[in-house]
Amino acid sequence: MSVKVEKIEKNVVELEVTVEAGKFSAAVNTAAKKLAGRVNIPGFRKGKAPRRLVEQAVGTEALYNEALDHLLGPAYAEAVTESAIDPVDRPDVDLVQIEEGKDLIFKAKVTVKPEVELGEYKGLQVEKEAVTVDDAKIEEELKRKQDQHARLITIEEGKAEEGDTATIDFEGFVDGVAFPGGKGENYGLGIGSGTFIPGFEEQLVGAEIGQEVDVNVKFPDEYHSEDLAGKEALFKVKIHKIQRKELAPLDDEFAKDVSNFETLEELKEDIRKRLIETEEKRVENAFRNAVIAKAVDNASVEIPEVMIDKRVDAMVHDLEHNLSYQGLNLEQYFAYTNSNETDMRERFRPQAAESVKTELVLEGIAKAEGIQVSEDELNEELKKLGELYKQDPEALKQSLIARGELEYYKQSLVNDKTVKFLVENNA
């Protein structure tokens, strides 16, 4: 087999592949035997008719198509390897010559991975934030714990305040007509929680038990129901019950109740330690991402649209997968967000393009620096993965191979090593 490579436009090449006549004839003979088992030819058992009669029965075109089904794929794959190109899409195949006794010739036009023009990626001098945790953050966390462990008490008299939970009946009207889904009974609403339409909860502040309140609001223009979006509405609300949080004092007894510590100071110190650990991780991730972003910004690459489209496809698939855990599907999501798939895919494109560029730049840097993952390193990472998920590392490896994902996994490890290289060479 021989291959000619021609670059016909940026990121698109055309392979002219020539398959020897003998190889094509062998494929045609094999195809005839397979077709013989599918057709009825008088005087012969299935699979036993001579090729000439099989060809007469099915036609030469069908015979050639059967041969091509089994020959083109391997021939194209061999041509890709021989020409050292990196396709990112399915090829557009055009038959140039197909005749038994002659070489089979076909052309395959395909989009390939683009070349990256690397900019500066060492000595970027990205500054890392300082890790700081002040007393205000510790007090904020203490108050959160205090609020979390508060006791709800029902007040006998008084007015609703911010932070109270009011049990209410309500019914909504637009232009004096009740609308579907706008009615509820004995609903527990946290005042200030932001659960209801903006402006609703604020108008309950100051209301008393047993009081009926008219609440006037306007539905947001982006409201998920088109029938209500942007419209003025009146809600008739009756207050049945008001519950208020009773906060425990912040003292040693509180520390004992909500933790394993004996004193409030010990609890504060533990909070400080955990906040510092969280802040260190946040700062490290932000620093790492900033180094990557600067290296990517310094590089130039023209990304084929098909690569962006595929990344958008993956993002849509991930969203659909995540929604399924919430018992939702894309149609429900579109109805709730008042959008559609076209709008969503368009919103995803900038992020998808940036993601693809980042991967291409990291691959380019790895190639320039000779960064690779050895078999020992791969096995070590699989061992860690196996320990994490309590699975046999070899079984994990075989699973990745079976799904055709081992090379993707190895590339992710190369990317991790490349990022580590960038961080280490930032100064």
C-alpha positions in Angstrom: 0.0 0.0 0.0 1.2 3.5 -0.7 0.1 6.9 0.6 0.4 10.4 -0.8 -0.4 13.3 1.6 -1.5 16.8 0.4 -2.3 19.7 2.6 -5.3 21.3 0.8 -6.2 24.0 3.4 -5.3 24.9 6.9 -5.8 21.9 9.2 -7.2 19.8 6.3 -5.2 17.2 4.5 -6.1 14.7 1.7 -4.6 11.2 1.6 -4.5 9.4 -1.7 -4.3 5.7 -0.8 -3.4 3.0 -3.3 -4.2 -0.6 -2.3 -2.5 -3.3 -4.3 -4.7 -5.1 -6.9 -4.1 -8.5 -5.3 -5.2 -7.3 -2.0 -8.4 -5.8 -3.5 -9.1 -9.0 -5.4 -8.7 -11.1 -2.2 -11.2 -8.8 -0.5 -13.7 -9.2 -3.3 -13.4 -13.0 -3.2 -14.0 -12.9 0.6 -17.0 -10.6 0.1 -18.4 -13.1 -2.5 -18.2 -15.9 0.0 -20.0 -13.9 2.6 -22.7 -12.9 0.2 -23.1 -16.4 -1.0 -24.4 -17.3 2.4 -27.1 -14.7 2.2 -28.6 -15.3 -1.2 -30.6 -18.2 -2.6 -29.2 -19.5 -5.9 -31.1 -22.4 -7.5 -29.1 -25.7 -7.5 -26.7 -24.6 -4.8 -26.8 -24.7 -1.0 -26.3 -21.4 0.7 -22.6 -20.5 0.7 -21.7 -23.0 -2.0 -22.5 -21.1 -5.2 -19.5 -20.0 -7.4 -18.5 -16.4 -7.3 -19.7 -15.8 -10.9 -23.3 -16.7 -10.0 -23.2 -14.8 -6.7 -22.0 -11.7 -8.6 -24.8 -12.1 -11.2 -27.4 -12.5 -8.3 -26.3 -9.4 -6.2 -24.6 -7.2 -8.8 -21.0 -6.1 -9.1 -21.7 -2.9 -7.1 -23.0 -4.8 -4.1 -20.0 -7.1 -4.3 -17.6 -4.2 -4.3 -19.4 -2.4 -1.5 -19.1 -5.5 0.6 -15.4 -5.7 -0.1 -15.0 -2.0 0.7 -16.8 -2.4 4.0 -14.0 -4.6 5.2 -11.1 -3.1 3.3 -11.4 0.7 3.6 -11.3 1.0 7.4 -8.0 -0.9 7.9 -6.5 0.7 4.8 -7.4 4.2 6.1 -6.1 3.4 9.6 -2.8 2.2 8.1 -2.6 5.3 5.9 -3.1 7.5 8.9 -0.3 5.8 10.8 2.1 5.8 7.8 1.5 9.5 7.1 1.8 10.5 10.8 -1.3 12.7 10.8 -3.7 13.2 13.8 -7.3 13.2 12.5 -9.9 14.9 14.7 -13.0 14.0 12.6 -14.3 11.2 10.3 -12.8 11.3 6.8 -14.7 12.2 3.6 -13.8 9.3 1.3 -13.9 9.5 -2.5 -13.2 6.4 -4.7 -10.8 7.2 -7.5 -10.4 3.8 -9.1 -12.2 0.6 -8.3 -11.9 -2.3 -10.8 -10.9 -5.8 -10.2 -7.4 -6.6 -11.5 -6.3 -3.0 -10.9 -5.1 -1.2 -7.8 -7.8 0.2 -5.6 -7.3 4.0 -5.3 -9.3 6.3 -2.9 -8.9 9.7 -1.5 -9.7 10.6 2.1 -10.1 14.3 3.1 -9.9 14.8 6.8 -9.5 17.6 9.4 -6.3 17.1 11.5 -5.2 18.4 14.9 -3.8 21.9 14.4 -0.2 23.0 15.0 0.3 25.2 18.0 2.7 28.1 17.9 3.9 28.3 21.5 4.7 31.5 23.2 6.6 32.0 26.4 5.7 29.3 28.9 8.7 29.3 31.3 9.5 32.2 33.6 6.0 33.5 33.5 6.3 35.0 37.0 2.7 34.6 37.9 2.3 35.7 41.6 0.5 33.6 44.1 -1.9 35.1 46.6 -1.1 35.1 50.2 -3.1 32.8 52.4 -5.0 34.8 55.0 -7.7 33.9 57.4 -8.8 36.7 59.7 -10.8 36.7 62.9 -13.9 37.9 61.0 -14.0 34.7 58.9 -13.8 32.6 62.1 -16.6 34.6 63.7 -18.6 34.1 60.5 -18.2 30.4 60.6 -19.1 30.4 64.3 -22.3 32.3 63.6 -23.1 29.8 60.8 -22.7 27.0 63.3 -24.8 28.9 65.8 -27.5 29.5 63.2 -27.3 25.8 62.1 -27.9 24.5 65.6 -30.5 27.1 66.5 -33.8 26.0 68.0 -37.1 27.0 66.3 -39.6 28.4 68.8 -43.2 29.4 67.9 -44.0 32.9 69.0 -47.4 33.5 70.5 -47.6 37.2 69.5 -45.5 39.7 67.7 -44.6 40.6 64.1 -42.7 38.6 61.5 -39.0 39.5 61.2 -36.2 38.8 58.8 -35.0 35.3 59.5 -38.3 34.0 60.8 -40.1 31.0 59.3 -43.8 31.9 58.5 -46.4 29.3 57.8 -48.7 30.8 55.2 -51.5 30.3 52.8 -51.2 32.2 49.6 -52.9 32.6 46.2 -51.6 34.6 43.2 -53.6 36.6 40.7 -52.6 38.3 37.4 -55.2 40.9 36.2 -57.5 39.6 38.9 -57.4 36.0 37.7 -55.8 33.2 39.7 -53.1 31.5 37.7 -52.1 27.8 37.8 -49.4 26.9 40.4 -49.9 30.1 42.3 -51.6 28.7 45.3 -50.3 27.0 48.4 -51.5 26.1 51.9 -49.6 25.8 55.2 -46.4 26.6 53.4 -43.3 27.1 55.6 -41.4 30.1 54.1 -38.1 31.4 55.5 -38.3 35.2 55.3 -35.2 36.4 53.7 -34.4 33.0 52.2 -34.9 34.3 48.6 -37.2 31.3 47.9 -40.1 33.3 46.5 -40.2 36.0 43.8 -38.1 39.1 44.6 -40.0 41.5 46.8 -42.4 38.8 48.2 -40.8 37.9 51.4 -39.8 41.5 52.3 -43.5 42.5 52.4 -44.2 39.9 55.1 -41.9 41.6 57.5 -44.1 43.3 60.2 -47.1 41.0 59.6 -48.8 39.5 62.6 -50.2 36.0 63.3 -53.7 35.7 61.7 -53.2 38.8 59.5 -54.0 38.7 55.8 -51.5 40.6 53.7 -51.7 41.7 50.0 -48.3 41.2 48.4 -47.6 43.0 45.1 -44.8 41.8 43.0 -43.5 41.6 39.4 -42.4 38.4 37.9 -38.8 38.6 36.5 -38.6 39.0 32.7 -36.6 35.8 32.5 -39.1 33.8 34.6 -39.4 30.2 33.4 -43.1 30.5 32.7 -43.7 32.6 29.6 -47.3 33.3 30.7 -46.1 35.1 33.8 -42.7 36.5 32.8 -42.5 40.3 33.3 -46.1 40.5 34.6 -47.4 42.3 37.7 -49.1 40.0 40.3 -51.0 40.2 43.5 -50.7 37.5 46.2 -53.2 37.2 48.9 -51.4 35.8 51.9 -52.5 34.7 55.4 -50.1 34.2 58.2 -50.9 31.2 60.4 -47.7 30.8 62.4 -44.4 32.5 63.0 -41.4 30.6 64.2 -38.2 32.3 65.3 -34.7 30.9 65.8 -33.4 30.8 69.4 -29.6 31.0 69.3 -27.5 29.3 71.9 -24.8 31.6 73.4 -21.3 31.2 72.0 -19.5 29.7 75.0 -17.8 26.5 76.2 -21.1 24.7 76.5 -21.9 25.5 72.9 -18.5 24.1 71.8 -19.3 20.9 73.6 -22.7 20.6 72.0 -21.6 21.1 68.4 -18.1 19.5 68.4 -15.7 17.2 70.2 -14.0 20.1 71.9 -14.3 21.2 75.5 -13.8 24.9 75.1 -14.9 27.6 72.6 -11.2 28.5 72.1 -10.4 25.0 71.0 -13.3 25.1 68.6 -12.1 28.4 67.2 -8.6 27.1 66.7 -10.0 24.1 64.8 -12.1 26.3 62.6 -9.0 28.5 61.9 -7.0 25.4 60.9 -9.7 24.1 58.5 -10.2 27.5 57.0 -6.5 27.8 56.4 -6.4 24.4 54.7 -9.4 25.3 52.5 -7.8 28.7 51.6 -4.5 27.1 50.8 -6.2 24.7 48.4 -8.1 27.6 46.8 -5.0 29.7 46.4 -3.0 26.8 45.0 -5.7 26.0 42.4 -6.0 29.7 41.5 -2.2 30.0 41.1 -2.1 26.8 39.0 -4.9 27.9 36.8 -3.4 31.4 36.3 -0.1 29.9 35.2 -1.9 27.6 32.7 -4.0 30.6 31.5 -0.9 32.8 30.9 0.9 30.0 28.9 -2.2 29.4 26.9 -2.7 33.2 26.2 0.9 33.4 25.0 0.3 30.6 22.4 -1.5 30.9 19.0 -3.5 28.1 17.4 -6.3 28.0 14.8 -8.8 25.5 16.2 -11.0 23.6 13.7 -14.7 24.1 14.3 -15.2 20.4 14.5 -13.1 20.2 17.6 -15.1 22.9 19.3 -18.4 21.2 18.2 -17.2 17.9 19.7 -16.3 19.6 23.0 -19.7 21.3 23.1 -21.3 17.8 22.5 -19.4 16.6 25.5 -20.5 19.5 27.7 -24.1 18.9 26.7 -23.7 15.2 27.5 -22.3 16.1 30.9 -25.1 18.5 31.6 -27.7 15.9 30.6 -25.9 13.3 32.9 -25.9 15.7 35.9 -29.6 16.6 35.3 -30.5 12.9 35.4 -29.3 12.8 39.0 -31.9 15.5 39.9 -34.6 13.6 38.0 -34.7 16.1 35.2 -34.0 16.0 31.4 -32.9 18.6 28.9 -36.5 19.4 27.8 -37.4 20.3 31.4 -34.2 22.3 31.8 -35.0 24.3 28.7 -38.5 25.0 29.9 -37.3 26.1 33.3 -34.5 28.3 31.9 -36.7 29.6 29.0 -34.0 28.5 26.5 -33.3 25.9 23.9 -30.5 23.7 22.7 -29.3 26.1 20.1 -28.9 28.9 22.6 -27.3 26.6 25.1 -24.7 25.3 22.6 -23.9 28.9 21.6 -23.3 29.8 25.2 -21.0 26.8 25.6 -18.8 27.6 22.6 -16.4 30.1 24.2 -15.8 27.8 27.1 -15.4 24.8 24.8 -12.9 26.7 22.5 -10.8 27.7 25.5 -10.8 24.2 26.9 -9.7 22.8 23.5 -7.0 25.4 23.2 -5.7 24.7 26.7 -5.4 21.0 25.9 -3.6 21.7 22.6 -1.2 24.1 24.2 -0.4 21.6 27.1 0.2 18.9 24.4 2.5 21.3 22.5 4.5 22.1 25.6 4.8 18.4 26.6 6.1 17.6 23.1 8.6 20.5 23.1 9.9 19.4 26.6 9.8 15.7 25.9 7.3 15.2 28.8 6.0 11.6 28.8 4.4 9.0 31.1 6.4 5.8 31.5 4.7 2.4 31.9 5.9 2.4 35.5 4.3 5.8 36.1 1.1 4.7 34.5 0.9 1.5 36.6 1.6 3.6 39.8 -1.3 6.0 39.0 -3.6 3.0 38.3 -2.5 1.5 41.6 -3.6 4.8 43.4 -6.8 4.8 41.4 -7.4 1.2 42.4 -6.9 2.0 46.1 -9.3 4.9 45.9 -12.1 2.9 44.3 -11.1 -0.4 45.9 -10.5 -2.1 42.5 -7.7 -4.2 41.1 -5.3 -1.9 39.1 -4.9 -4.5 36.3 -8.6 -4.8 36.1 -8.9 -1.0 35.8 -6.3 -1.0 33.1 -8.1 -3.7 31.1 -11.3 -1.8 31.5 -9.8 1.3 30.1 -8.3 -0.7 27.2 -11.7 -2.3 26.5 -13.4 1.1 26.3 -10.7 2.6 24.2 -9.9 5.1 26.9 -6.3 4.1 28.0 -4.6 6.7 25.7 -6.9 9.4 26.9 -6.0 8.5 30.5 -2.3 8.5 29.7 -2.7 11.9 28.0 -4.4 13.3 31.2 -1.4 12.1 33.2 0.9 13.8 30.6 -1.1 17.0 31.0 -0.8 16.8 34.8 3.0 16.4 34.5 3.1 19.4 32.1 1.2 21.6 34.5 3.6 20.6 37.2 6.4 21.6 34.9 4.9 25.0 34.2 4.4 25.7 37.9 7.9 24.6 38.8 9.3 26.8 36.0 7.1 29.8 36.7 9.8 31.9 38.5 
